[in-house]
Amino acid sequence: GKPKMVIRIALARKLLVILNAKARDARTEFANAT
């Protein structure tokens, strides 16, 4: 039970990092477009 939870948390954290990076890229692109 516990190892799966750890893996799930790690995956969620990785996903958050990726989403944050994409959001940052989109923000800079939007700033450049305007």
C-alpha positions in Angstrom: 0.0 0.0 0.0 2.6 2.6 1.0 5.0 2.3 -1.9 2.1 3.0 -4.3 1.2 6.1 -2.4 4.8 7.4 -2.6 4.9 6.7 -6.4 1.6 8.5 -6.8 2.8 11.5 -4.9 6.0 11.6 -6.9 4.0 11.4 -10.2 1.7 14.2 -9.0 4.6 16.3 -8.1 6.3 15.7 -11.5 3.0 16.6 -13.2 2.8 19.8 -11.3 6.3 20.8 -12.3 5.5 20.1 -15.9 2.2 22.1 -15.7 4.0 25.0 -14.0 6.7 25.0 -16.8 4.0 25.0 -19.5 2.1 27.8 -17.8 5.3 29.8 -17.6 6.0 29.2 -21.3 2.5 30.2 -22.3 2.7 33.4 -20.1 6.0 34.5 -21.7 4.6 33.8 -25.2 1.5 35.8 -24.4 3.6 38.6 -23.1 5.7 38.6 -26.2 2.6 38.5 -28.4 1.0 41.6 -26.9 
